[in-house]
Amino acid sequence: MNLEQIDVSVFQWAADKGLMTPENAPKQALKLAEETGEVARAILRNDRDELKKEIGDCTVVLSILARQMGMNLHECYLSAWDKIKDRKGETINGTFIKSTDL
């Protein structure tokens, strides 16, 4: 399956579940917080297979959230890149800190 085919399948699944309305966006955001916690748990347990699934779950949730709000994941990703590409700062203890926060 390519990315476009996966999108079609994910959005059909979400539509079948009644998730594709802007009114459901707050619940989808909460779902993202849950899935992010599962990513952290997989990392802490050093479970690479679980980590792959949980990152995938986050991607599904983000894709649905973007669509609920009339956007797509690509434009959100591009917007984030435009925001960070020229950002200055330092990596301290494995975390990038913006120069404005140093």
Order of alpha helices (4+ residues) and beta strands (2+ residues): alpha-alpha-alpha-alpha-beta-beta
